[in-house]
Amino acid sequence: MKTTMKLFTLSMMLITMTFSAQFAGAQSVVMTNQEPTITHIVTMNTNHGAVTLSLYGQDAPKTVDNFVGLAEKNFYDGILFHRVVPGFVIQAGDPKTKDESMKGQWGTGGESIYGGDFVDELFPNTKSYQIGYAKGVLAMANRGPNTNTSQFFICLEDLGLPKSYTMFGKVTEGMDIVMKIASTPLNGSTPRDPVIIKSMTVKKKS
């Protein structure tokens, strides 16, 4: 357990360093007229307002199935955005954030519909991969290759991150709510006042 926490903390430090240094040689966001196919629409209701997430089930089927499956069983209800880095990302999905007594471990937890970690879906031929970490993109947080569970982040700007985090959707409505969350007062990178996911509803596109 201690090793896992150390690895996760190290991974999060590397992400922050990536933002600051933009990892020399990291691939930039690519502008393209082609958009990934949207297979599901998720409405994420927070205590700051609603955010509409459009998911790329063709580009990242396992990731989308996991996110949808967790949402449909109300897994995300009551989970907090535990990490906010203005100009970078907002991050959520750790069930430990439901328990204030576990605050020291926030950011180290996660579950999946597969019973554990699952693989990255980073395919250079997909449109989501080619677009990269553009503003509003929804991607998986992890603690290293193929360690996805339930944590995710939303990009606040176009980011030059290396392609290490599965991109599986984007914000199509409510980016103003995302930016409102990003401007909340912080203690370190944790919101001073809880930013809560109240519920998620899922619709499959026909």
C-alpha positions as CSV (number, residue, x, y, z in Angstrom):
1,M,0.0,0.0,0.0
2,K,2.8,2.4,0.9
3,T,4.6,1.6,-2.4
4,T,1.4,2.3,-4.4
5,M,0.9,5.6,-2.6
6,K,4.5,6.6,-3.3
7,L,4.1,5.7,-7.0
8,F,0.9,7.6,-7.3
9,T,2.4,10.7,-5.6
10,L,5.4,10.5,-7.9
11,S,3.2,10.2,-11.0
12,M,1.2,13.3,-9.9
13,M,4.4,15.2,-9.4
14,L,5.5,14.3,-12.9
15,I,2.3,15.6,-14.3
16,T,2.7,18.9,-12.6
17,M,6.3,19.1,-13.7
18,T,5.1,18.4,-17.3
19,F,2.8,21.4,-17.1
20,S,5.6,23.7,-15.8
21,A,8.3,22.5,-18.2
22,Q,6.1,21.4,-21.1
23,F,8.4,18.3,-21.4
24,A,10.9,19.3,-24.1
25,G,9.9,17.4,-27.3
26,A,6.3,16.7,-26.1
27,Q,3.7,16.6,-28.8
28,S,1.5,19.6,-29.1
29,V,-2.2,19.8,-29.6
30,V,-3.1,19.2,-33.3
31,M,-5.8,21.3,-34.9
32,T,-8.0,19.1,-37.2
33,N,-11.4,19.5,-38.8
34,Q,-12.1,15.8,-38.0
35,E,-13.7,15.1,-34.6
36,P,-13.8,11.7,-32.9
37,T,-17.1,9.8,-33.0
38,I,-19.3,10.5,-30.0
39,T,-21.0,7.4,-28.6
40,H,-22.3,8.5,-25.2
41,I,-23.3,11.8,-23.5
42,V,-22.8,12.1,-19.8
43,T,-24.3,14.9,-17.7
44,M,-22.1,15.5,-14.7
45,N,-24.0,17.4,-12.1
46,T,-21.8,19.2,-9.5
47,N,-22.5,21.7,-6.7
48,H,-21.2,24.4,-9.1
49,G,-23.5,23.4,-12.0
50,A,-23.8,20.8,-14.8
51,V,-21.1,19.8,-17.3
52,T,-21.8,17.8,-20.4
53,L,-19.2,15.2,-21.4
54,S,-19.2,13.6,-24.8
55,L,-17.4,10.3,-24.9
56,Y,-15.4,8.6,-27.6
57,G,-16.4,4.9,-27.4
58,Q,-14.8,4.0,-30.7
59,D,-11.4,5.5,-29.9
60,A,-11.3,4.2,-26.3
61,P,-13.9,1.5,-25.9
62,K,-12.7,-0.1,-22.6
63,T,-12.2,3.3,-21.0
64,V,-15.6,4.6,-22.0
65,D,-17.3,1.3,-20.9
66,N,-15.6,1.7,-17.6
67,F,-16.6,5.3,-17.1
68,V,-20.2,4.7,-18.2
69,G,-20.5,1.5,-16.1
70,L,-19.3,3.3,-13.0
71,A,-21.6,6.3,-13.7
72,E,-24.6,4.0,-14.2
73,K,-24.1,2.4,-10.8
74,N,-23.8,5.8,-9.2
75,F,-20.1,5.3,-8.3
76,Y,-19.2,8.9,-8.8
77,D,-22.0,10.3,-6.7
78,G,-20.5,12.2,-3.8
79,I,-16.9,12.1,-5.1
80,L,-14.9,15.3,-4.9
81,F,-12.7,17.1,-7.3
82,H,-9.6,16.6,-5.1
83,R,-7.0,18.3,-7.3
84,V,-7.2,21.7,-9.1
85,V,-4.3,23.2,-10.9
86,P,-5.3,26.5,-12.5
87,G,-4.3,26.7,-16.2
88,F,-3.7,22.9,-16.2
89,V,-6.4,20.4,-15.0
90,I,-9.1,19.6,-12.6
91,Q,-9.1,16.0,-11.4
92,A,-11.6,13.7,-9.7
93,G,-12.7,10.1,-9.4
94,D,-11.1,8.9,-6.1
95,P,-13.7,7.2,-3.9
96,K,-11.5,8.0,-0.9
97,T,-12.6,11.6,-1.2
98,K,-16.0,10.7,0.3
99,D,-14.2,10.2,3.6
100,E,-12.7,13.3,5.2
101,S,-10.7,11.1,7.6
102,M,-8.8,9.8,4.6
103,K,-7.8,13.2,3.3
104,G,-4.1,12.3,3.5
105,Q,-4.7,9.5,0.9
106,W,-6.9,11.5,-1.5
107,G,-5.6,10.9,-5.0
108,T,-4.4,7.4,-4.3
109,G,-7.7,5.5,-4.7
110,G,-9.8,4.2,-7.6
111,E,-12.0,1.3,-8.8
112,S,-13.0,-0.1,-12.2
113,I,-15.7,-2.3,-13.6
114,Y,-12.9,-4.7,-14.5
115,G,-12.0,-5.4,-10.9
116,G,-8.6,-3.6,-11.0
117,D,-6.3,-1.6,-13.2
118,F,-6.9,-1.7,-17.0
119,V,-4.9,-0.9,-20.0
120,D,-4.2,2.4,-21.7
121,E,-5.9,3.1,-25.1
122,L,-3.4,5.3,-26.8
123,F,-3.7,4.6,-30.6
124,P,-1.9,7.0,-32.9
125,N,-4.4,6.4,-35.7
126,T,-7.4,7.6,-33.6
127,K,-8.7,11.2,-34.0
128,S,-8.6,11.8,-30.2
129,Y,-4.9,10.8,-30.1
130,Q,-4.2,13.1,-33.0
131,I,-6.0,16.1,-31.4
132,G,-4.2,15.6,-28.1
133,Y,-4.8,17.3,-24.8
134,A,-6.8,20.3,-26.0
135,K,-8.9,22.5,-23.7
136,G,-11.9,20.6,-22.5
137,V,-10.5,17.2,-23.3
138,L,-11.4,14.4,-20.8
139,A,-8.6,12.0,-20.0
140,M,-7.7,9.3,-17.5
141,A,-5.4,10.0,-14.6
142,N,-3.0,7.1,-13.7
143,R,0.1,6.2,-11.7
144,G,2.0,4.8,-14.7
145,P,1.3,2.8,-17.9
146,N,-1.8,0.6,-17.8
147,T,-2.9,1.6,-14.3
148,N,-6.3,3.1,-15.1
149,T,-9.2,2.9,-12.7
150,S,-11.8,5.6,-12.0
151,Q,-9.8,8.9,-11.8
152,F,-10.0,11.3,-14.6
153,F,-9.0,14.9,-15.4
154,I,-10.3,17.7,-17.6
155,C,-7.8,20.0,-19.5
156,L,-8.2,23.7,-18.7
157,E,-6.0,24.8,-21.6
158,D,-4.3,23.2,-24.7
159,L,-1.6,21.2,-23.0
160,G,1.7,19.8,-24.4
161,L,1.5,16.6,-22.4
162,P,3.2,13.4,-23.6
163,K,0.6,10.9,-24.9
164,S,0.5,8.9,-21.6
165,Y,-3.1,9.4,-20.5
166,T,-6.0,7.9,-22.4
167,M,-8.2,10.6,-24.0
168,F,-11.8,9.4,-24.0
169,G,-14.0,12.5,-24.4
170,K,-14.5,16.2,-24.1
171,V,-16.6,18.9,-22.5
172,T,-19.3,20.0,-25.0
173,E,-21.4,22.1,-22.6
174,G,-20.5,23.7,-19.3
175,M,-16.9,24.7,-19.8
176,D,-17.8,27.8,-17.8
177,I,-18.6,25.5,-14.9
178,V,-15.3,23.7,-15.4
179,M,-13.5,27.1,-15.3
180,K,-15.5,28.1,-12.2
181,I,-14.2,25.0,-10.5
182,A,-10.7,25.9,-11.6
183,S,-11.0,29.3,-10.0
184,T,-12.1,28.0,-6.6
185,P,-9.9,29.0,-3.6
186,L,-7.3,26.3,-2.8
187,N,-5.3,24.8,0.0
188,G,-2.3,23.7,-2.1
189,S,-4.1,22.0,-5.0
190,T,-7.1,20.9,-3.0
191,P,-10.3,23.1,-3.1
192,R,-10.9,24.8,0.2
193,D,-14.6,24.2,-0.1
194,P,-15.6,20.8,-1.4
195,V,-16.4,20.6,-5.2
196,I,-18.8,17.6,-5.3
197,I,-20.0,15.4,-8.1
198,K,-23.6,15.1,-7.1
199,S,-24.7,12.7,-9.9
200,M,-24.0,11.5,-13.4
201,T,-26.6,10.6,-16.1
202,V,-25.7,8.7,-19.2
203,K,-27.3,8.7,-22.7
204,K,-26.1,6.4,-25.5
205,K,-26.1,8.1,-28.9
206,S,-28.1,6.2,-31.5
